[in-house]
Amino acid sequence: MKLEKLCLAVFCLLTSLHFGVAQIPDLTVKLYIEGLYVSGGFMGLPLVNSGLSGNAQHADSITLQLAQPTAPYTIAWTGRVLLRTNGFAVTNLPGTVIGQSYYIVVKHRFSLETWSKQPVFFGPNTYWNFSGISQFPTVTTTALSSVQNTTALSGGTISSDGGSAVTARGVCWSTSPGPTVALLTKTTNGSGTGSYTSNITSLSAGITYYVRAYATNTAGTAYGNEISFSTLNLLTDIDGNAYDTVVIGTQVWMSKNLRVSKYRNGDPIPTNLNNTDWQNDTSGAYAIYNNTTTNDSIYGKLYNWYAVADPRGLCPVGWHVPSDAEWQTLETALGMPAAELNNQGSRGSAQNVGGKMKSVSPLWLSNNAGATNSSGFAGLPGGNRNNIITYFGIGDDGYWWSSTQVSTTNAWFRNLNYSMGYVYRNYLNKSYGFSVRCVRD
């Protein structure tokens, strides 16, 4: 016999009205019998004495056996299978083979019995060549992380190259189960074994996707376990401004600064206050840095704390301005030590917590120390409006209010600076104009 490869595929079968599933192993072998092989991957017509019913698709019958992997190599299962003229034979196996290893034995009445070179492990989607060479790679899919509106992170781990070099690897995804490398929606992440990270991009908000890692060698392409995930819904405010969102630890944050000009109930937020009125105002108001529309588009509006605390609501329905404690939850997720959380001033420098929150953008001054935006927070240097010299700090600093007041005149805020990787925590007068981020309820 001329032996090629075999495949063990495991699929689910509905077995009852209770929608239970049972795994049924399905063994596929491909082989050719010498003397019957013609050309082009086909054997001749059925043999008269093969015991077949004259079906022109069947060349003959063979016997398949599973033998225990250690002496005395006891036969654990035997089955007689019809061999098609294209070399394929398929049979069901008992469910007990799953998770076990066996030698696979092929017998034909006019041929010497043939054993696999080594025991084959019967796991889901296992592929094997009878010579034990050029097996499909073994790959698992990395759990999804940093799922946003239009992007996510995954990847894979290739634990075995199957006997030949892995020449391509990555992930593929689709809105339908079973994505393959035939799709355009895939990444390419180098070659070889080991772990890799894949950036999944160009997704749509609020959609469920299916992703699988893949690895390709000379035997073909193998796929890892399939994982489904849903992107975040696009968030809009009462003005119709849209915001990307990001999961950081256990929280979901806006990844852009707020731009809304109305409270949640539709009431307008006062603006265009002169310096004196801004300093003395004790009700909600907003400003735009240097009154420049471009700054509003890029950095969002600068709100005094009274707008933050207004009971009509500044954030969209289902969202709110984070408290000081909720800022600390974010900082903890990014590695800030518990001993530093309640400190005033610079915190989390050694862990580069601030760098993880800063966007990698030329809008920051050139050195932008530590900036990686690995959190997805995408902090920008929108500056502030203060009660001394009007506008200050664009390009240097970003400031964000918390909803937590310290006194009747002061409230907690956070600051990121271009020159350091810290998160600065302190309180200032409520009349300052700072950026605002919202966190989901």
N, C-alpha and C positions, 0 to 999 in steps of 0.2 A: 504493500500500500504506500502511496505517496501522501504523507500527512501534512496538513497545513495547520490551522489553529482552531481552537475551540473557545467558546464564550459561555460563561454562566451568567444569565441575567435573572434578576429577581424582580417580580412585579406583584401588585396587589390584586386580589380577586375578591369581589363581594360575595360573602358566603351566607348571609342571612338578612332578614328584613330589619335586623338591628344595626345594619350598616357596619358590622364588624369586618375586619380584613384578615386574611391569612396569607402569609408569604409562600408562594409556590415556586420552587426552583425550576428553572427551565434550562436544560443543557443543550447547547448547540455545538456540533462538531463539523468541521469541514475536512474532507479527505477524499482521495481518489484511489481507486483500485487499479493496480497495474493490469493491463490486458483489456480493461474496459475503457481506459482513458483515450479520447479521440483527439481533441484539440480545443483551444479557446476556453478552457475551464469546464469542459463537459465530458461526461462519459457516454458510452453507447446505450442502446435500448436494453430493456430488462432481459435478464437471462431466463431461459425457459425453465431451468430447474431451480430458480431462486425461491420458489414458493410464493411469488407475488401474483397479483391478479391481472397482470398485463398492463398496468398503468404506465404509459410512456414517460411519465415524469420520474419514475422510480428505476434506478439502475440495479439495485440489489438490496439485501438486508445485511445488517451487521449486528454484532453483540457488543454492548457497552457494559463495562463493569467498573465499580469503585472498590479499590483495595486499600486496606488499612496501611498507614504510612510506616509501620514498623513490623519487623519479623514476628510472626510468620506470614505477614501480608494477607491476612484473611480477607476474602471477598465480602464486602458489606452490602453490595447491591448489584443486581444483574438485570439487564433489560435488552430486548430485541427491538431494533429500530430500523425503519425504512430509510434507505440512502437514496437521495434524489440524484438525478443525472448531473446537477450542478455541483455535487459534492457535499451538500448540506444534509445533516440528519439532526432531528430535534426530538427530545423526549423530556417528560417531566420526571423529577426526582423527588424522593421523600423529603419532607421538611426537616428531618433530622440532620441533613447534610450541612445545613447553614451553620457557619462558624467552625466547621471541621475541615481537616485536610485529608485528601486521599490521592493515591495514584489513580490515574484514569487509564483503563485498559480497553483496547479496541481489538475485536476478534472478527475474522472472516474465514469461511471454511476453506478457501484456497490460499490463504496468506498466513504468515507468521503473526502471532499476536504482538501488538505494539503497546508499550507502556510509556506514559509521560516520563520525562527525564527525572523529575522530582515530584513530590506531592504537591497538589494544587490546593490552595486555601479557598474554600467555597464561601465567599462573601459577596455582597451585592455588587453587581457589575464588575465581576472578575474576568479578566481576559488572560489567555495563556497560549503560548506556542509550544507544540509538543517537544521541541528541542530545549525548551526552557530559555530561549533567547528572544530578545525583542518583545518582551511582554509589554502591555500597556503600562504607562506610569500610574502610580498611586497618588491621588491628590485629594485634599479636603478643602472645603471652602471656609474662609475666615468669617466669623460673625460680623454683621454690619455694625458700623459705628459712625458718629458724626452725620447722622441722617438729617438733611435739611430739605428745603423746598425743591431744589434742583440738583443736589449733589449728595453723595454718600461715600463712605470708605468701606472696602472689603479687601479681598486678596485670597491667598491660598497657601497651603503648605504641601510640597511634594516630598513625600517620605521615601519614594523609590522611583528610579528612572526606568524600571522595567528591563534593564539590560542594555539599553542604548540611550544615547544622550538626549535630554529634553531640549528641543530646539526652539520651542515657543511656549509661553505660559501667560496667564492672565485670568480675567473673568469675562463672562458674557452675561447679558441680561435682556429681559423682555417683559412685556406686560402679560405674556402667556407662559405657562409652565414649560420647562424643557428647553431653555435657550441653548443655542449652539454657536460655534465659531463661524458658521455660515452667515450670521447676522453682522451688520455693521456696528451694532451696539456691543462692542467688546473693547477690552484693553489689551495691550501687549506689554509685558513686564519682564523682558529679558529671557534668559534661558537657564537651564540647570535645575538642580534640586534645591530644597530649602524653602524658606518662607519669603513671601513678597507682599507688598501692599499695592492695591489698585484704587485709583481715583475714578469713581463712577460719576459722570457728568451729563449735562444736557437732559436731565430728567424733567418731568412735569410735576407741578405741585398737586398733592392730594391723590396720588395714583399708587396702586399696588404693583410692585415689580417682583420678578423672580430672577435670582442670580446664581450662577455656578462658576466655580473655578475650573480651569481647564489646563491640560498639559499635553504636549504633542511630542512624540518620538517617531522612530521609523515604523513602529507597529500601528500608529494612528493617534487619535486624540481621545484622551480619557477625561471624564468630568467628575468633579467633586459633588458632594451633597448639595441639594438645592435649598436655598433660603429665600423666603419671601419677606418683603418689607414694604412699608408705605411711606412716601414722602410727606412732609408736613404741608398742610394747607397754606396757601398764600394769605397773609394777613393784610387787611385793609382798614383804614380809619374812616371816620365820618366824612372826610374830605375826598375819599377815594384814593389816597396815597397808599401804595403797596409796600410791604416790608417782608424781607426774607427773615426767617427764624432759624434758630439753631438749638439743638439739645446740648446742654452742658451739665454733666452729672445727672441729677434728678430733675433739673429745671429746663423749661423752654423759654428762651430769650429772643427778643428782637435782635437782629444783627445789623440794624441800622438805627440811627437816631430818629426820634419822633419829629414829625413835620406838621402835625395837625394844627388848625387855626380855630377849631371849635371844641367845646366840651362835648361829651358823649350825647347830651340831650339836644345838641344843635345850637346852643347859645354861643355867640362869638367870644373869643378870648381877646381882651383889649390889647392893642399894640400901638406902635408909633409914639410911645411916651418919650418926652424930652428927659434930659438928665435929672432935673429936679423931681419931676413926677416919678421917674423910675426909682430914685432913691427913697422916696417917701411913701410909695404905694404899698398898701397892705392887703391888696386883693390880687387875684391872678392876672398875669400879663405875660406877653412874650416879645422877644426882639429877634431880629436877624442880624448876624454879624455885619457891621458896617452898612446895614440896610441894602445889602447886595443880593439880588435874587439867586445868583450862582451859588453863593454860600448857603442859602436855604436848601438848594437842590442837593448839595454835597454833604453838608454837615447837619442839616436840620435846624430847627429853631432853638433859641435859648429862652427857657422858661424860668420865671422866679418860683420860689418854693410855694407861694400861695396858690399858684395854678396847680402845682403837684397835689396839694392837699384839698383842693376844691371838691366838695361832695358831688358835684355834677359829673366828675370823672374825666380824667385827661386821656387815658388809654382806651383802646377799643373794648367792646363788651367781651368779658372773659379774660381780660388782662388788667394789670395794675402796675403802678410804679413800685419798684422793689423797696422793701424796708432795709434798714442797716443789716438786720440779721439775714435777709435773703441775699444781699451782697456777700456776706460772709460765707453763706452756703456755696455760692459760685466760687469764691476764693479757695475754699476747702477742696472743692472738686479739682482745682488746678494745682493743688499741692501746698497751699499755705499752711504752715504749722499752726496748730491750735493755740500755742502760746503767743502767737503774734496777732491773732484775729482782732482782739480788742485794743490793740495798741493804736495810738495816734501817730501820724506821720508815715514814714516809709515802711512797708511790710512786704514780705515775700520776695525779697531781692534774690536770695540764694536759690530760690526755686524758679526764678524768672516768671513769676505769676503775671506781672504786668506785660512782659514780652509776649506771653501766650495770648494776651487779650488785644494787643496792638496789631492793626492791619499792616501788612508789608506794602507800603504805599509811598510814593514820592511826595505825598501831601505832608508827611512828617519831615522834619529837618533831616539832612542826609544821613547822619549816623544812626538814628532810630534804634537805639541800643536794645538788643535782645528780641526784636520783633520777629515773631514766627506766625502769629494768629492761629496757632494750633488748636485753640479753643473754638474758633469760628466767631468769636465776639466781634471782631473787625472794628476795634476802636479807632476813631479818627481824631485829629487834633483841632477840634472845633472852637477852642478858646472859650471866652466867657464875656458877659457884660457885668461889670462891677459897679459899685457905687462911688468910685473915685475918678477913674479916667475913662469911663465908658467901655470900650471894647479892648480886649487884651488876650494874647496867647495863641492866636491861630497859627498852626504849624508847629507850635511848641508843646501844647498841652490839650488834653481832653478832660472835661469835667462833667460829672453826672450826679444828679441829685439822688438821695434816698428819700423815702417818705417819712423817715424817723426824725422828729425834732429833738433838739437838746434842751431848748428853752423857748420862751415866747418869741425870741428874736433869731435863734440859730438852729440849723439843722445839719445832719451828717451828709457828706458827699464823698465821691471817689474821684481820683485824679490819676491820669497816666501821662508820663513825661517822655519826650523824645530821647533824653540822655540816659535813662535808667530803665531797668526791668522790674521796678517795684510797682505796687499799688499803694497810692497815698490815701490815707483815711483821716479826715478831720471834719470840723464843722465851721460854717461861716454864716454870715447874715442872710436871712431869707430873701433879701432883696436882690441877691446876685442872680444873674441869668446863666443857667447851666443847661447842658444837653440833658435829655431824658431818654432812658430805655424802659421798655415795658417787659414784664415777665408774666407768663401765663398763670391764671388762677389755679 
